[in-house]
Amino acid sequence: MTIIELQKRVDNWISTTGIRYFNPLTNTALLMEEVGEVARIMARQYGEQSYKKSDEAINLADEMADVLFVLVCLANQTGIDLTQAFEKNLAKKTSRDTERHKDNEKLK
């Protein structure tokens, strides 16, 4: 699936199943909540935090998909073409960081 197809699928789901988009501020708060859930999993799975009984059913892939869904909702609401935005962002990173990472001793 392309990013534009993803944006269209989310928009279709919102208009048929979700009824309407939450307002952008609500979706921003939801995005922060979902990112927090990913962070909690990462801290337990890859960091020093231990799991709690309530963490047994958590699924990193599902939580990442929740983040992506809400991010796509926000892009759709604000008229952002994520394909175009990503291409521009990657070009910026490539231009800015071409030598930077090669010279980073921490990455060797």
Secondary structure as UniProt FT lines:
FT   HELIX           3..16
FT   HELIX           24..45
FT   HELIX           53..55
FT   TURN            56..57
FT   HELIX           60..78
FT   HELIX           82..97
FT   TURN            98..103
FT   HELIX           105..107
//
